[in-house]
Amino acid sequence: MRPRRSTRQYRASGSGRAGRSTLSRRRRVVAWMSIVMTAVLTIAVLGAYFTVRAKLDSIGRIVMADTKNRPHNYSNALNILLLGSDTRSGHNAAIGGKVGCNCSDTIMIAHISPGRGRVTVLSIPRDTVVPYYACDPVQGTPGQQADPGAFERINATLEAGGPECVRTTVEQQTGIRIDNIMQVDFTGFQKVVNDVGGVKVCVPVAISDPIRALPNGDVVGSGLKLSAGEHHITGRVALQFWRARYALADGTDLARIQRDQYLLAQIVKGVLHSGLLTSPTKLYSVISDVAGSMSTDASPSDLVRIATSLSHVSTSDIQFVTAPTTPYPPDINELEFAPQAQAVFSAIAQDQKLPKAPHRKKGGGGALLTTSPSRVKVTVLNGTAIPQLAAKVSAELSGRGFALVGPPADAATSNYVHTVIEYGSTADQAALDTLRQQIPGATVQLVPGVAAGTLQLILGTRFRALAAQSKPLGTISGSFKASSHCRNSAFFGPNLAKPSGKVRCAC
């Protein structure tokens, strides 16, 4: 006979099934909680993704219009055209006033060496006068027709045909092939500075640049007010620093560029110190934050790739320079590229070391040539009513070793004011740079009809003489290393005198 199971035993056995049932319910609850949490996290991640994606999609897109008439690509270096727009749309009107020309008052070329271990930032003054190049009417801009005899400020090309028009003009004037364009407005600049945690600057003397309203609704003055010494500044004040001009130094754009280079160098230090360039996540966050205030022809992933490739660059490997310019004779308030600018442009285009001023030597010296004059074939045309001008210049060029093609002749018209050099192929860039250094103030025009291997020089009424052979190259205007701590000379001048005592920033 089997022993009778006691009530106690039965109850014990019953309690075991209840425990297993409770455990099973707990497991089901945990499983459902895991599913719910996974769903919530998935929704959150997707929500964040689509939020970031929506912001990134608000980046203005720049499409290249002219893909044929472009400078030669000498190396795997990367050249990025950086534009600062003074548009007054949206929140920008509250910063710069209601009146603006939608111009590019900041034009820089960031040249990044093939190994990504060296960066040269070339500033092009906004007041530089350039000829009209053909630009399509895009994104609401009027566009413009090519006219080598008419001239405009280079900052007006943004209003004429958008960033692509600036690229075309910069490429034709410098011979530097632009790989990407990045344009940021006032609001975007403030956001970038805030996203990197602000910037440290040292000003040698107290600055007061009050905003003053003009009758047309525009304003002058940046609103910058800083005491002498070191400051940690963020978005709005950093923008005021960037835009300050008339109350500082001599009030010129060239002095403003020097201060902007100093500020940008300080920003670079902050970026390198923060480790931002080693974090794609942080970079995407910065890009998405500034997306609505930026236009570019690069994708967000391209921007991150470019930024991260610079993570090992040192501040001593970053150099800022300003394109050499001289006053524009018809209007001394404007500028034109100086003869030595072509050597600087050529060095950047070919990823070579920037030229330095050679010592003047008796019976010699001269500008840096990119090829032998004997390899440069030139046809000289007289675009004026001055008799025998082409013959005279042809003889002088021949005496300097240039190869003259055909007899000198008159151009189709005789109303050329400025001297123009026409070329038919980007393969002639070295010859073009060599000839340009002989013709002060000459402009260039890419004309597909000109025979490859031959340059066509059309003399204008402003032509006076070939560049002196003994003239040295001259210094590179505004040369400045990112590792520098201050730049006092960019603050002092007629509008802000240097104090008699010791200044606060040691340079």
Buried (B, 14 or more C-beta within 10 A) or exposed (E): EEEEEEEEEEEEEEEEEEEEEEEEEEEEEEEEEEEEEEEEEEEEEEEEEEEBEEBBEEBBEBEEBBEEBBBBEBEEBBBBBBBBBBBBEEEBBEBBBEEBBBBBBBBBBBBBBEEBEBBBBBBBBBBBBBBBBBBBEBBEBEBBEBEBBEBBBBBBBBBBBBBBBBBBBBBBBBBBBBBBBBBBBBBBBBBBBBBBBBBBBBBBBEBEBEEEEEEEEBBBBBBBEBEBBEBEBBBBBBBBBBBBBBBBBEBBBBBBBBBBBBBBBBBBBBBBEBEBBEBEEBBBBBBBBBBBBBBBBBEBEEBBEBBBBBBEBEBEBBBBBBBBBBEBEEEEEBBBBBBBBBBBBBBBBBBBEBBEEBEEEEEEBBBBBBBEBEBBBBBBBBBBEBEEBBBBBBEBBBEBEBBBBEEBEBBEEEEBBBBBBBBBBBEBBBBBBBBBBBBBBBBBBBBEEBBEBBBBBBBBBBBEEBBEEEBBBBEBBBBBEBBBEBBBEBBBBEBBEEEEEEBBBEE
